[in-house]
Amino acid sequence: MQKTLTSEDRKKLKLKIWRTFGFVLFAIAIFSAIYFFVLRDSFQHTDDFKLIPMIIFGIFGIFFLGVLGYMVLTFVKDLNAGVKDCFEGIIEDKKLNIKQSTSRRGGYGSRGSKTSKTSTSRYYYMIVDGKEHKIEYTMYMNIKVGDTIYFEVAPTSHTVLFYEILENATPITTEPIVRFDPVDVPNSKIRQAPLTRKNKDVIRVFYDKKLRRRIALFVIVGLPIFGLVYNGLPFLALYIFPLPIIAAYQLYKLITLFFNFKKSINEGRKNLVATLVTDKVFTTISNSKGNHVKYTVKTAYKTVLVSEYVYPLIIVGDEITLHIATHLPIILGVTIEDEYYEF
């Protein structure tokens, strides 16, 4: 269904155009500064391939300005068309797409290696009736999976001009949802059950990974201190403050980790925490190593990562039971509608 653009819609689109123009002017100023202070001499010499950096710089600048010009054109087309697309449906899922790119600079570091810069871009989506819609961060944070939503989108630029949550995913009751910190969960919400063999294996893997990391940090931080003490220069440790405090803290965390692991295994019990699902989202991370997907479920107790198989089984508004190690911050599994799924 389509509707005519309102004056408020036109203001939003025009504001997008002015913001893009402002960014274009800023980019032109940056490119001009680079040219006048770095590359202008390349025009005065045509030997030894000195024009190559200027050509590459020009191609990059034209491409960059072309992208911005295309963005402006999409907003102009929406204004000229004078209509907007209207949708209504249930939010089936939320998606966060993180793209990481590494670019190498022409300069060299202190050891002769090329310097590099990693940039991260985040794009937010909601999925309604099987179709992805790109949205802004503020809208992404205000909506939840399961909400019934009405929204209006510009057809060319895909800008969300208006949205309204018609019905919340979690039914509104006279008692508000109570959120508990992990250390403040009331005893009435916690039961206990014996650890399974698979639970113990998961705890050992978690412990081994944490132990290696703690030892590595302690060695890296503590090695300079031990070197000074071994050479009879303990007073020089004052000059590398606060490394002694960091080393002491890492040693404390290392010892605490060991005893908590022993207690968790020896007790042979796990906590079962009943909690309400408030939202869920899957995140795709794209970088030079490929694509990686994380499935996150938000509950009134805490946010947890689940497997790809379990994720679609969890419904916002339902109560689930988290299986948690007694003395370590690790989720061992989840119970959904009396069915237990191990992680």
FIZASE-10937 format. One record per residue (C-alpha): residue in three letters; x, y, z. Coordinates in steps of 0.1 Angstrom, whole numbers, plus 5000, padded with zeros to 4 digits. Example, Ala and Ser with C-alpha at 12.3 -4.5 7.8 and 13.67 -1.06 7.14 Angstrom:
ALA512349555078SER513749895071
This chain:
MET500050005000GLN501250354992LYS500450695006THR501251054997LEU504351215014THR503351445042SER505151775049GLU506951605078ASP508151325055ARG509551585031LYS511351765059LYS513051435069LEU514151365033LYS515451715028LEU517351695061LYS518951375048ILE519951565016TRP521451855035ARG523351625058THR524751435028PHE525751775012GLY527551865044PHE529451545043VAL530351605007LEU531751955015PHE533751805044ALA535151535021ILE536051794994ALA537851985021ILE539851675032PHE540751584996SER541751934989ALA544051955020ILE545651625010TYR546251754975PHE547752094984PHE549851965013VAL550951625000LEU550351554963ARG550651894945ASP554251844937SER553351534917PHE551951764889GLN555351924885HIS557251604878THR556251344852ASP559151104856ASP559650804879PHE555950734880LYS555251024903LEU551851074888ILE550650734898PRO549750834934MET547751134920ILE545850914896ILE544950664923PHE543950954946GLY541751104918ILE540050764911PHE539350714948GLY537951064951ILE535651034921PHE534350704934PHE533750844969LEU531951144956GLY529950934931VAL528650724960LEU527551034979GLY525951174948TYR523950854943MET522650884978VAL521551244972LEU519851124940THR517850864958PHE516451124982VAL515651354953LYS513751074935ASP511651004966LEU510751374969ASN509751384932ALA507751064934GLY505851204963VAL504750864977LYS505850625004ASP505350245009CYS503450135040PHE503849805057GLU502349625087GLY503349295102ILE505049105130ILE508849145135GLU510148795129ASP513748875137LYS516349145142LYS519749145125LEU522949335131ASN525449325102ILE529049415112LYS531549465084GLN535149485092SER537649595066THR541449635069SER543249885046ARG546949915043ARG548650255042GLY551550355021GLY553650445051TYR555850215072GLY555950145109SER558950165132ARG560049815121GLY559649855084SER556249695081LYS553349855064THR550850025087SER547149915085LYS543850055097THR540749845105SER537350015101THR534049875113SER530649955099ARG527349845116TYR524049805097TYR520749735115TYR517849535100MET514449405110ILE512749115093VAL508949155086ASP507048895066GLY510348735055LYS511749065041GLU514749255055HIS514249635061LYS517249845069ILE516650075099GLU518550315121TYR520050245155THR517450415176MET514550225159TYR516549905163MET516849955200ASN513150035204ILE511649735187LYS511549375198VAL511049045180GLY507348955181ASP506149315181THR503449405156ILE504649715138TYR503349965112PHE506050155093GLU506450385063VAL509450365039ALA510650585011PRO510650354980THR514050454965SER516250544995HIS514550295018THR514450555046VAL512050475074LEU509850785076PHE507550675104TYR506950365126GLU504550265154ILE504449955175LEU500849845174GLU501249555198ASN504049455221ALA505649105219THR505249055256PRO501649095268ILE501249395291THR500249275325THR499549455358GLU502949335371PRO505949475352ILE508749255341VAL511349235369ARG514949225357PHE517449075380ASP521249105380PRO523048775381VAL524048825417ASP520648935429VAL518348665416PRO515948565444ASN516048205457SER512548155445LYS513748175409ILE516547925414ARG516447545415GLN519347305414ALA519946985395PRO522946745391LEU525646805365THR525646565336ARG528846435321LYS528446665291ASN528046955316LYS531346865332ASP533146845299VAL531847195289ILE532947335323ARG536447185318VAL536747335283PHE535647675296TYR538147645325ASP541047545303LYS540447835279LYS540148085308LEU543147935325ARG545447975295ARG544248335290ARG544848425327ILE548348265327ALA549248445295LEU548148785310PHE549948715343VAL553248625325ILE553148925302VAL552449165330GLY554548995357LEU557648915336PRO559149275338ILE558549275376PHE560148935382GLY563049045360LEU563749355381VAL563449155414TYR565748875400ASN568349135392GLY568149295426LEU566349605415PRO562849575431PHE562649955437LEU562550015400ALA559149845400LEU557850185412TYR558650325378ILE556450075360PHE553350145382PRO550550015380LEU552049695365PRO552549545400ILE548949595409ILE547749455376ALA549949145381ALA548649095417TYR545049125404GLN545748865376LEU547248625402TYR544148675424LYS541848595394LEU543948295385ILE543648145420THR539948235422LEU539348065388PHE541047745400PHE539147715433ASN535747805416PHE536347535390LYS537147275418LYS534047375437SER531847355406ILE533047005397ASN533146865433GLU529646995442GLY528246835410ARG525347065409LYS524047345386ASN521647625390LEU518347635370VAL517247995366ALA513748055353THR513648385333LEU511548565306VAL512848615271THR512648985262ASP514349005228LYS516648815204VAL518948905175PHE521448745152THR524648915143THR526648855111ILE530348955113SER532048985079ASN535849035077SER538848895058LYS538448565076GLY534948515062ASN531548535078HIS530648445114VAL527148445129LYS526248495166TYR522848415179THR521948625210VAL518948585233LYS518148865258THR516348765290ALA515348935322TYR518248765338LYS521148815313THR522048805277VAL523148465264LEU524648325233VAL522848015219SER523447775191GLU521947815156TYR519647515163VAL518247645195TYR517748005184PRO514547965163LEU512947755191ILE513048045215ILE510048285214VAL510048635228GLY507648655258ASP508048285268GLU509748165300ILE512847955296THR515147795322LEU518947865320HIS521247595333ILE524247775349ALA527347645366THR527247715403HIS530547905407LEU531547995371PRO529848235347ILE529047975320ILE525647875305LEU525547495302GLY522147465284VAL518547585283THR515147425289ILE512347525264GLU508847395270ASP510247105292GLU512847015265TYR516447045275TYR519147155250GLU522747135259PHE525247395247
